[in-house]
Amino acid sequence: MGKRYGFLLKVMLLFMDLCLLNCCSLLAYWLIDLPANSWLLINLFICNSCWVLSAVFCKLYKSGARTTMRAITSRTVKTVIVNVSVQMLLFHFLKKAHLPHHVLLSIICSYSLLIIASRIFINNVLEFFIEKAKLQRKTAIVGYNNTGVQLANLLQQRKSMYSFEGFFDNPDTKYDGLLVDNKGKIVGSIDHCIDYAVKNDIREIYSTILPHQSVAMQKLMEVADKNCVRIRFVHDNNLSASTQHRIEYFLDELPVISLRSEPLQNFRNRLFKRAVDVAISGFALLFILSWLTPILAVIIKVQSPGPVFFKQQRSGKNNVPFWCYKFRSMTVNDKSDTLQATKNDPRVTPIGAFLRKSSLDEFPQFWNVFIGDMSIIGPRPHMLKHTEQYSAIINRYMIRQFLKPGITGWAQANGYRGETESVELMEKRVEHDIWYMENWSPNLDLKIFVRTLLSIFMREERAY
């Protein structure tokens, strides 16, 4: 929620800044009755360019910049000072600007004051929206100690972004009463942390106790992965250099350790991926499925009685079930929710064999993508029974559920598609899915998309 809040705030600030700048300039032209000629456009171009360059120089909209209002206001004041200085010098030497200096100065001062005032307004609007829409991210802290209280302080200061649910610690931890410095309550022991998180929809836990400091934390990490709960550790300089980890900054202040890299945790990356999903799925629904569905519906109905579409509950993001749609490729049977399709499966109809071989049976999943249950690229969604079965025997299986499932994925692009005849094959799938999660990029999605198209035309042997 912190990164999303920061990104939304900066986008709104940039939009508001440019609107105020141009409105003030146009209003001044109108009040002093200056002609709306080509010099108006030139002056507006200069004003906008100077502001953007000043903002870049002062890192006002920089993605890595701190997103607290105090920090943003400080950067805004610096940007205003730089901008005023640059514009006054530029217009002083540009004699043909056709703007009196006192008018120019009034324009610059007026939008500078409005820009600073808008900071408070936008921040309050965003916080109000996030709070009313209940978009706060629920978090908890493992380990009641000085660092834990410091972290709780930060969470309490950002109530609009985070909902702090309390501490978890060992039973022998000394504390007086349930309330701890009015920063939160001791909810329970470390062993009960994940159960509590799942029941209360807490998807992110911060631990001030490192894995090598507690056996309970090592067990907690395994249980957390299986329940799609992320654990991050407050940075400790004594952490072994050989431990694979990624250091981030919580609310730009406290260094914390993530167990794995997750590019799609970045809000801008998720926004980009979602935009691509909507564009491609919308195109497929409008220009392909609109005419393909009636044709296939007739053939499917003629060859076997039953519905045109086959729907089945599959495991989605954070292991939340959703209805996954396909063109029906089998005769109606009572084993569809438990038994995978096998080679020469007698349940597959003639048109179904063609659909499965060409992957056309998956096309209705563009609707799943369009409504947000799936993505074009991601781990393939498995039947609920298989998720339950394999999560019990493959340690890192549930990590793949941190992502939205996809119509195709890195595992399928590398030949791991169709029936999984052994645990080893499923382990390979999981391995590829986790690698995709840790190494996501737009280029990787494009590579998987192209490989999938090629595999359709090459008619892979495992597509049955």
C-alpha positions in Angstrom: 0.0 0.0 0.0 2.9 2.4 0.7 4.3 2.1 -2.8 0.9 2.4 -4.3 0.1 5.5 -2.2 3.4 7.1 -3.2 2.9 6.4 -6.9 -0.7 7.8 -6.9 0.4 10.8 -4.9 3.1 11.7 -7.3 0.9 11.2 -10.4 -1.8 13.5 -8.8 0.8 16.1 -7.9 2.3 16.2 -11.4 -1.2 16.5 -12.9 -2.3 19.2 -10.5 0.9 21.2 -10.8 0.7 21.4 -14.6 -3.0 22.3 -14.4 -2.4 25.1 -11.9 0.6 26.4 -13.9 -1.4 26.7 -17.1 -4.6 28.0 -15.6 -2.7 30.8 -13.9 -0.9 31.7 -17.1 -4.1 31.7 -19.1 -6.0 33.7 -16.5 -3.3 36.4 -16.5 -3.5 36.7 -20.3 -7.2 37.1 -20.0 -7.1 39.7 -17.2 -4.6 41.9 -18.9 -6.2 41.4 -22.3 -3.2 40.1 -24.1 -3.7 38.6 -27.6 -3.9 34.9 -27.8 -1.2 34.6 -30.5 1.8 32.3 -31.1 3.6 33.9 -28.2 1.0 32.5 -25.8 2.0 29.0 -26.8 5.7 29.8 -26.6 5.3 31.3 -23.1 3.3 28.3 -22.0 5.9 25.9 -23.4 8.6 27.8 -21.6 6.7 27.8 -18.3 5.9 24.1 -18.5 9.4 23.1 -19.6 11.0 25.1 -16.8 8.8 23.6 -14.2 9.4 20.0 -15.3 13.1 20.6 -15.6 13.2 22.2 -12.1 11.2 19.3 -10.7 13.6 16.7 -12.3 16.6 18.6 -10.9 15.1 18.7 -7.4 13.8 15.1 -7.7 10.2 16.2 -6.9 8.6 13.3 -8.8 11.4 10.8 -8.5 10.1 7.3 -7.9 12.7 6.7 -5.2 12.0 9.9 -3.4 10.4 9.7 0.0 6.6 10.0 0.0 5.9 11.7 3.3 4.2 15.0 3.0 7.0 16.8 4.9 9.6 15.5 2.4 7.4 16.3 -0.6 6.7 19.8 0.7 10.4 20.5 1.2 11.1 19.3 -2.3 8.3 21.5 -3.6 9.7 24.6 -2.0 13.1 23.9 -3.5 11.6 23.3 -6.9 9.6 26.6 -6.7 12.8 28.5 -5.8 14.8 26.9 -8.7 11.9 27.4 -11.1 11.4 31.1 -10.3 15.1 31.8 -10.7 15.3 30.0 -14.0 12.2 31.6 -15.5 13.1 35.1 -14.4 16.5 34.8 -16.0 15.2 33.2 -19.1 12.5 35.8 -19.7 14.9 38.5 -18.9 17.1 37.5 -21.8 14.2 36.6 -24.0 13.0 40.1 -24.7 10.4 39.1 -27.2 8.3 37.2 -24.7 5.8 40.1 -24.8 5.1 39.8 -21.1 5.7 42.7 -18.7 8.1 41.6 -15.9 5.5 42.4 -13.1 2.9 40.3 -14.9 5.4 37.4 -15.3 6.4 37.6 -11.6 2.8 37.6 -10.5 2.0 34.5 -12.6 5.0 32.6 -11.2 4.3 33.6 -7.6 0.6 32.8 -7.8 1.0 29.3 -9.2 3.9 28.6 -6.9 1.8 29.4 -3.8 -1.1 27.4 -5.2 1.2 24.4 -5.9 2.4 24.4 -2.3 -1.2 24.7 -1.0 -2.3 21.9 -3.3 0.1 19.5 -1.5 -2.0 19.6 1.7 -5.3 19.3 -0.3 -4.2 16.3 -2.4 -2.7 14.4 0.5 -5.9 14.8 2.5 -8.0 13.7 -0.4 -5.9 10.6 -1.0 -5.9 9.7 2.7 -9.7 10.2 2.9 -10.2 8.0 -0.2 -7.9 5.2 1.0 -9.5 5.2 4.5 -13.1 5.3 3.4 -12.5 2.6 0.7 -10.7 0.5 3.4 -7.7 0.0 1.2 -5.3 -0.1 4.1 -2.9 -3.0 4.1 -3.2 -5.1 7.3 0.1 -5.8 8.9 1.4 -7.4 12.1 4.8 -7.5 13.8 6.6 -10.5 15.1 8.8 -9.7 18.1 8.0 -7.1 20.8 11.2 -5.1 21.3 12.6 -1.7 20.7 12.7 -2.2 16.9 9.2 -3.6 16.9 7.8 -0.6 18.8 9.6 1.7 16.4 8.0 -0.1 13.5 4.6 0.1 15.2 5.1 3.9 15.6 5.6 4.2 11.9 2.5 2.1 11.2 0.4 4.2 13.6 1.6 7.4 11.9 0.4 6.0 8.5 -3.1 4.9 9.5 -4.4 5.9 6.1 -2.1 3.4 4.5 -1.6 0.6 7.0 -3.8 -1.1 9.6 -1.6 -2.4 12.4 -3.2 -5.5 13.9 -0.7 -6.1 16.8 2.4 -8.0 18.0 3.2 -11.7 18.1 5.9 -12.9 20.5 7.0 -15.8 22.7 4.9 -16.5 25.8 7.8 -15.7 28.1 8.2 -12.1 26.7 7.8 -9.7 29.6 5.1 -7.0 29.1 2.4 -5.5 31.3 -1.1 -6.0 30.2 -2.5 -6.3 26.7 -1.7 -2.8 25.5 1.9 -2.0 24.8 2.8 1.7 24.9 -0.5 2.3 23.2 1.1 1.1 19.9 -0.7 -2.2 19.6 -1.6 -5.3 21.6 0.1 -8.7 22.1 -2.2 -10.8 20.0 -0.6 -14.2 20.7 2.5 -16.4 20.4 4.7 -16.7 17.2 3.2 -20.2 16.6 -0.3 -18.7 16.2 0.8 -15.9 14.0 -0.1 -17.4 10.6 -3.4 -18.8 11.7 -4.4 -15.4 12.9 -3.1 -13.7 9.7 -5.1 -16.1 7.5 -8.3 -15.6 9.5 -8.0 -11.8 9.5 -6.7 -11.4 5.9 -3.2 -10.2 7.0 -1.0 -10.7 3.9 2.2 -9.0 5.2 4.1 -9.6 8.4 7.2 -7.8 9.6 9.5 -9.7 11.9 12.2 -8.1 14.2 13.4 -11.7 14.9 15.7 -13.1 12.2 15.5 -16.7 11.0 18.8 -17.7 12.5 17.8 -16.3 15.9 14.8 -18.6 16.4 13.7 -22.1 15.5 10.1 -20.8 15.7 10.8 -18.3 12.9 12.2 -20.9 10.6 9.0 -22.9 11.0 6.9 -19.8 10.6 8.5 -19.0 7.2 7.5 -22.4 5.8 3.9 -22.1 7.1 3.7 -18.5 5.8 4.6 -19.6 2.2 2.0 -22.3 2.3 -0.7 -19.7 3.3 0.4 -17.0 0.9 1.5 -14.6 3.7 4.7 -12.6 3.0 7.2 -12.2 5.8 9.8 -9.4 5.8 12.6 -9.0 8.3 13.9 -5.8 9.8 17.5 -5.4 8.6 20.2 -6.7 10.9 23.9 -6.0 9.9 24.8 -9.3 11.4 22.8 -11.2 8.8 25.0 -13.7 7.0 26.3 -12.3 3.7 25.6 -15.6 2.1 21.9 -15.4 2.8 19.9 -14.6 -0.3 17.8 -11.5 0.5 16.6 -8.2 -0.8 16.8 -5.0 1.2 14.0 -2.4 0.9 13.0 0.6 3.0 9.8 0.5 4.9 8.1 3.9 4.6 11.5 5.1 3.4 12.9 4.9 6.9 13.4 1.4 8.3 15.5 -1.1 6.2 13.7 -4.5 5.9 14.7 -7.7 4.3 12.5 -9.5 1.7 13.1 -13.2 1.2 12.7 -12.9 -2.5 12.6 -10.3 -5.3 9.0 -9.6 -6.4 8.9 -7.0 -9.2 5.1 -7.2 -9.4 4.9 -5.9 -5.8 5.7 -2.6 -7.4 2.4 -0.8 -8.1 3.6 0.7 -11.4 4.6 -2.7 -12.7 1.2 -4.2 -11.7 -0.6 -1.2 -13.3 1.4 -1.7 -16.6 0.7 -5.5 -16.6 -3.0 -4.9 -15.9 -3.2 -2.4 -18.7 -1.7 -4.9 -21.1 -4.0 -7.6 -19.9 -7.1 -5.5 -20.4 -6.0 -4.3 -23.9 -5.2 -7.9 -25.1 -8.2 -9.6 -23.5 -10.5 -6.8 -24.7 -9.3 -7.3 -28.3 -9.7 -11.0 -28.0 -13.2 -10.8 -26.7 -14.3 -8.2 -29.3 -12.6 -9.4 -32.5 -12.0 -13.2 -31.9 -14.5 -14.7 -29.4 -17.4 -12.6 -30.8 -17.5 -14.7 -34.0 -15.6 -17.8 -32.9 -17.9 -18.7 -30.0 -21.1 -19.2 -32.0 -19.3 -21.4 -34.5 -17.7 -23.6 -31.8 -20.9 -23.6 -29.8 -22.8 -25.3 -32.6 -20.1 -27.9 -33.2 -19.7 -28.7 -29.5 -23.5 -29.1 -29.1 -23.8 -31.3 -32.1 -21.0 -33.7 -31.0 -22.1 -34.1 -27.4 -25.0 -32.9 -25.1 -24.1 -30.4 -22.4 -23.0 -26.8 -22.0 -20.8 -25.0 -24.4 -18.5 -23.7 -21.7 -16.9 -25.7 -19.0 -16.4 -23.9 -15.7 -14.4 -25.1 -12.8 -13.1 -23.6 -9.5 -9.4 -23.1 -9.6 -6.9 -21.7 -7.1 -6.3 -18.0 -7.8 -4.1 -15.3 -6.3 -3.5 -15.7 -2.6 -5.2 -19.1 -3.0 -8.6 -17.5 -3.4 -10.8 -19.8 -5.6 -12.4 -18.4 -8.8 -14.4 -19.8 -11.7 -12.2 -20.6 -14.6 -13.8 -20.9 -18.0 -13.0 -23.0 -21.1 -14.7 -24.4 -24.1 -16.0 -27.8 -23.2 -13.7 -30.4 -24.8 -15.0 -33.5 -23.0 -18.3 -35.3 -22.6 -20.0 -34.4 -19.4 -18.6 -36.6 -16.7 -18.3 -36.7 -12.9 -14.5 -36.9 -12.8 -13.8 -33.5 -14.3 -12.9 -31.9 -10.9 -10.5 -34.7 -9.9 -9.0 -36.4 -12.9 -6.6 -34.7 -15.3 -6.9 -35.3 -19.1 -4.5 -38.1 -20.2 -3.3 -39.1 -23.6 -6.0 -40.7 -25.7 -8.5 -39.8 -23.0 -11.9 -41.4 -24.0 -13.8 -38.5 -22.5 -12.4 -36.0 -25.1 -14.7 -35.3 -28.0 -13.4 -35.0 -31.6 -13.8 -31.2 -31.6 -12.4 -31.3 -28.1 -9.2 -32.9 -29.3 -8.7 -30.2 -31.8 -9.5 -27.5 -29.3 -7.0 -28.9 -26.8 -4.3 -29.4 -29.4 -4.6 -25.9 -30.7 -5.2 -24.4 -27.2 -8.4 -22.8 -28.5 -10.2 -24.4 -25.5 -8.4 -21.8 -23.3 -9.8 -18.8 -25.1 -12.7 -18.1 -22.8 -10.2 -17.4 -20.1 -9.7 -14.0 -21.8 -12.9 -13.2 -20.0 -11.2 -14.2 -16.7 -8.4 -11.9 -17.6 -10.7 -9.0 -18.5 -12.5 -9.2 -15.1 -9.3 -9.5 -13.2 -9.3 -13.1 -12.0 -6.3 -14.0 -14.3 -3.5 -12.5 -16.3 -2.3 -13.3 -19.8 1.0 -14.5 -18.4 1.3 -16.2 -15.0 1.3 -19.6 -13.3 -1.4 -21.9 -14.6 -4.3 -22.2 -12.2 -4.7 -25.7 -10.8 -7.8 -27.6 -9.6 -8.5 -27.1 -5.9 -7.8 -30.7 -5.2 -4.4 -30.6 -6.9 -3.5 -27.4 -4.9 -4.3 -29.2 -1.7 -2.5 -32.3 -2.8 0.7 -30.8 -4.0 1.0 -28.1 -1.4 1.3 -30.9 1.2 4.3 -32.5 -0.5 6.1 -29.7 -2.3 7.5 -27.2 0.2 7.5 -24.0 -2.0 4.3 -24.9 -3.9 2.1 -22.1 -2.5 4.6 -19.3 -3.3 3.3 -19.5 -6.9 -0.1 -18.4 -5.5 1.3 -14.9 -4.7 0.6 -14.1 -8.4 -2.5 -14.0 -10.5 -2.8 -17.2 -12.5 -2.2 -16.9 -16.3 -3.5 -18.4 -19.5 0.1 -19.3 -20.2 3.3 -19.1 -18.2 7.1 -19.6 -18.0 6.6 -23.3 -17.2 4.4 -23.9 -20.2 6.7 -21.9 -22.5 9.5 -24.3 -21.4 7.4 -27.5 -22.2 5.9 -28.2 -18.8 2.2 -28.3 -19.8 -0.5 -30.8 -19.9 -0.7 -33.8 -17.6 1.7 -33.9 -14.6 2.4 -37.6 -14.3 4.8 -37.3 -11.3 5.7 -35.1 -8.4 9.0 -34.3 -10.1 7.2 -32.7 -13.1 5.0 -30.6 -10.7 8.2 -29.5 -8.9 9.6 -28.3 -12.2 6.5 -26.3 -12.9 6.7 -24.7 -9.4 10.4 -24.0 -9.9 9.6 -22.2 -13.2 6.7 -20.3 -11.7 8.7 -19.0 -8.8 11.5 -18.0 -11.1 9.0 -16.0 -13.2 7.7 -14.3 -10.1 11.2 -13.3 -9.0 12.4 -12.2 -12.5 9.3 -10.6 -14.0 9.7 -7.9 -16.7 7.7 -6.8 -19.7 10.3 -8.3 -22.0 9.9 -11.7 -20.2 6.1 -11.6 -20.7 6.6 -10.8 -24.4 9.1 -13.7 -24.7 6.6 -16.1 -23.1 3.8 -14.8 -25.3 5.9 -15.4 -28.5 7.0 -18.9 -27.3 3.4 -19.8 -26.6 2.3 -18.8 -30.0 5.1 -20.8 -31.6 4.2 -23.9 -29.5 0.6 -23.7 -30.7 1.7 -23.8 -34.4 4.3 -26.5 -33.7 1.6 -28.7 -32.1 3.4 -29.9 -28.9 3.1 -33.6 -28.0 2.0 -32.9 -24.4 -1.0 -30.8 -25.6 -3.8 -33.3 -25.2 
